[in-house]
Amino acid sequence: MVLRRLLVALAEARLERCGRPVPSEQLFAVGWPDQILPPSSAKNRLHVAIAALRKEGLWGVLETDSDGYLLSPAVPVEMLSTC
């Protein structure tokens, strides 16, 4: 569920503001709502989740920026309804 929430947030950001990263703090809040951790622990947890997304097929698509994470602007993104 965490990886899904992170991927949806990244895809929405890609569609709404292509090329601009989602800040790490914002992604942590999306992935783990209602959890408060020390910044270093939150950063590590997010890093592990991002690595898992990359292993699931987003290697080369999920980029790291000094301000956060983003889906590559070179890759088309389409959101489908889950209904």
Sequence and secondary structure as in RCSB ss.txt:
>XXXX:A:sequence
MVLRRLLVALAEARLERCGRPVPSEQLFAVGWPDQILPPSSAKNRLHVAIAALRKEGLWGVLETDSDGYLLSPAV
PVEMLSTC
>XXXX:A:secstr
 HHHHHHHHHHHHHHHSTT  EEHHHHHHHHSTT    HHHHHHHHHHHHHHHIIIIITTTEEEETTEEEE TTS
        
